[in-house]
Amino acid sequence: MKIKNLFNRDAWDTRITLLFKDFFVKNFIKTYYYSRTVYNSSWLGVTTLKAPTDLWIYQELIVQLKPDFIIECGTFNGGSALYLASVCDLVNKGHVITIDINPCTTTHPRITKIVDSEGSTSIQVLNKVKEMVGSDSCFVILDSTHRKDHVLKEMEYYSPFVPIGGYMIVEDTSLGGNPILHSWGNGPMDAVKEFIKKGTFFIDKSQEKFLLTLHPSGFLKRIK
């Protein structure tokens, strides 16, 4: 039996795939990013700047959790907010609060836009979000300024909105050589590594099941 397995092509394919999985995934992400494919992705005609595999995970989590609110830090053109609102339409629940320093023209009944020159970490913005959300359940996505200090402050500000069992997603942890843009410096991944020491969230690698993600180690599930 062992000799047969030794020359079993499927068994060898499996072993080789597992052996080189990390190499393949990292280079797949690099190819996807550096080919600028991410910049040519849209939802209903509006640019999203997201990988479709990540958006698929988002809809799975929204269907599973059915949050009352989705807080999105970083609006850009509003494509991802529109996508999230569309999923909320399909499950007939949820409202998107999207925050940015610049206005966008994208509109939807389930989207509320907050524009503030100081961005998502403004106390005024935080108070507005608290007033809207109250004690309702939230799903949080952090996608604004991708510098460690800013992301860490966002995580500290917005993590309390996430209930136990809920998720906070830190986007673009792939920056800073993880595996793209080595020159970026300290970014989202560094913020995650520091924040996770608090022990209130854990990195849920199961949400990276499609292998191609721009947010490695960025899917954080609240445990206490």
Secondary structure, DSSP 4 states (H G I P E B T S, - for coil): -HHHHHT-HHHHHHHHHHHHHHHHHHHHHHHHHHTTGGGG-EETTEE--S-HHHHHHHHHHHHHH--SEEEEE--TTSHHHHHHHHHHHHHT--EEEEEESS------TTEEEEE-TTGGG-HHHHHHHHHHHTT--EEEEE-S--SHHHHHHHHHHHGGGSPTT-EEEETTTTTTTSSS-GGG-S-HHHHHHHHGGGSSEEE-GGGGTTS--SSTT-EEEE--
